[in-house]
Amino acid sequence: PPSGYAPASTNDFCHWAGQDADNPTNHDITPQTVQKYLYGLKAWHLYHKEEYPATLEARVAVMLRASAKEDVEAPAKEKKGAITIPHLVYLAKTLAKGLKRKKAILDLVLVLFWGMARLGELTHRERTGHPNTKREVTIQDVLFLQKADGTKRATILLREAKTAKPREVQKLWLKTQGNLLCPIEALKRRKIEVGNPEATLFGYQSKTGQRTNLTRGRLFQHSHGGPSGRDKETRVMAVGMLQAIHP
């Protein structure tokens, strides 16, 4: 890269990390988060063979300590509430009546909740197009089983689980629930909707037959804007649950 080039300007970084002591917001960045990003900046300089400002280290350390003291005196942020069964029931009754996209989101929420999976492990990278079968979850990665006592189960093969070792395939286990919140039925609905075993697991077919995949960014994007009222309330709630269950 050219000399002096950096992934972010000083002004941009300060605008992102800075706080107004008299006007706190829900988007304030903690000193711990700033420290993590600074480690990333150091790694960037090392990779690009750029010199990291030597005099910056001591100054930043002092500022972060001072900022940490201010944060201790500030009121603690309100923690996200736990996701409960009544939340899922409300969401299921609302989204189940919607279009294909809403039904796909509902099935994703149910699998995330009961499987304690991470959102990035089950969503897809691209909104359209064929998935990377070596990384992304497809229809053929779902296996249905039945134990000797009649209990129904299902597994999803995760090839890029966050806690997995390189090339390790982890299994996400799910049990039947016997009600409208059953993750097994959610997976069956996904499998029935599309006959192609290499299609994305969480997506939906448009009227033209094109497969649209659920992506993390698209889900969050659709929680903002659009019409107000009950429909938007449901969308915001669904995305909030996706974030709260497992990021």
N, C-alpha and C positions, 0 to 999 in steps of 0.2 A: 504493500500500500504506500501511497505518497507520504513523505515525512510530515508528521504532525497530525496525520489522519487518525480518527478515533471512532469507535462505534456510536458514540453520542457526544454532543458538544457539552461543554461545561454548563452552559445556561440550561440546556435541556435536562441534564442530570439534576441540577439544583432545583429546577422547577418541579421535577417529579418527586424528589426526596424532601424538599423543603416543607416546613410547617409554619402556620401562623399561631403563635401561642395563645392569642386572644380569640381565635376562631377555629377550634378543632373541628375536623370532619371525619367521616367514616373511612376516608381514603388515605389518612395519614400513614406514612411509612415509618416503621420502627427502626431504631438503630441497628438491631440485629439483621433486618432485611437489607439495610444499606451496606452493612459489612459483607453480606453474602454477594451482593452485586459488585462490590469493590474487588472481591476475590476473583470474580469473573472478568473484570477489567484487567486485572494483573495477568490472568491467563491469556487474555487476548493480546496484550502487549508482548508476552513471552512467545506466543505462537507466531506473531508477525514480526518478531525480532525488532520491536520498538522499545525504546527506553521508557520505563515507568518512572515518573517524577519522584526522585529520591526524597526531596524535602516534603513531599505531600504526606508521607506516612505518619509522622509525628503530629502534624496539624490535624489530620483526620481523626486520629486517636483521641486527641483532646476534645474535639467537637462532638464525637460520638459519646464520650463519657458525660459531657455536659447535657447532651440531648437525652441520654438515658435518665439522668436525674430529673429532668423536666417531665419525662413520661411517667415516672413513679408518682409524682404529685398529681398528674392528670387523672380524671375519672376513667376507670377501666371500660374498655369497649364491651358492649353487650354481646354475649356469646350466642351462637346460633342454637335455636331450640332443637331438641331431638325430633327425628321423624318418627311418627307413631302410626299405628294401624288406621285410626280414623282419617289421617291425612291421605293414606293410600286409598281408602274406600272412597273418599270424596273425589280423588283424582280419577280413579277407575270408572266411577259412574259418569263422570263428565267426559273424559276422553274417549271412552268406549263408544259413545254416540257420534263421534266426530269423523272426519275424513281419514284416509289411510295414514297420513302423516301423524296425526294425533294418536292413532292406534299403535303405530310403531314406537312413538315416544313412551306410551304407557307400558308397552312390553319391555322396553329398555329399562324403565324405572323399576319395574317388578323384579327383573333379573339382577339389577344392581343392588336392590334392597336385600333380597334373600341370599344372594351370593356374596355380598360384601365385596363386590368387585370395584375397581377404579374405572371412572368414566372413560379415560383414555385407552383402556384395554379393550373396550367393547365398541367404541365409536370408530369412525373411519376417517382416513386422511383427506380423501377427495369426495366432493359431493356427487359426482357422477363418474362413470367409467368403471372398468373392472378392478377389483381389489388386488392387492399384492397378497397372494395366498401364503406366502412365507412369513407374513407379518400380521395381516389383518384376519379377523374372525369371519368365516364364511358359513353358509348353511351346512356344509359337510363336516364342519368342526363340532357339530352338536350330535351327541349320542344319547339315546333313550334306553334306560335299563329298568328291569323289574327284579326286585329281590325275592328270595324264597318265600317271605312272609307276605308278598303281594305289594309291598311298598314300591312306588314308582319314583325313579330318580332320573336325573339327566346330568351330563357333563358337557362342558364347553372347553375345547382345547385352546389355551392361550399361548401364543408363540412369542409374545413380547410383553409378558407380565413384568411389572416394575421390579418385583423381588426375584425374578428369575435370573439364573446364570446364563451366559452366552449360549445360544442354541438350545437352551432348556425349554421344554414344553410343559407348562403347568396345567392342571385340571381344575376347573371351577365346578364344584359339586352343588347340585340343587335338589331339593326334596319337594314332593307334591304337598300342596296345602289344602286341597279339597274345597276351595272356595274361589270367588272371582279374583282373588289376589295371587293365584297359583302361578309360579314362574314356569312350571312345566307346560302349562297350557299356553303361556305367553310364547314359549319357544316353538310349540306346535303351530301356533298361528303364523309365526314368521316362516316356518318351513312350508306350510300349506300355500301361503301367498305366492311363492315363487318356486318353480320346479327345478331351476338350475342349481345344482349343488355347489357351484363355485360362486354364486351370487353373494353379496354382502348379507350378513345376518340381520343387521338392523338398518332397514331401508324400506322403501315402498315403491310400488309401480304406479306411474302416472297413467293418464288416459291413453297416451300414445304408446305405452308399453315400456317407456324408459325407466330404468332403475335409478332412484334417487337415494343416496346414502345419508344416514344421520352422522353429521360431523360435530365435534365439540364446539367449534367456533360458530357454526350455523345455529346450534341449539341456543347458545347464549345470545346471539344476535337477534333471534326471534322473540326473546323475552322483552325487548324494548321496542317502542314504537307501535304502530298499528292501532286498531280501534280500541277504545277504552271499554270498560264494562266487564261483564262476566267472562267473556272470551279471553281478554288480556289477563285478567286475574288468574285464570286457570293456567295460562302459558307461563306467567311469572312464577306461579307456585310450582309448576312442573320443573322448571329450570332451577329454582331454588332447592328443590328436593334433590335434583341431580348433583348440585354442588355440595349439599349437606351430607348426602349419603357417603360418597367417597370421591374426592377430587381427582 
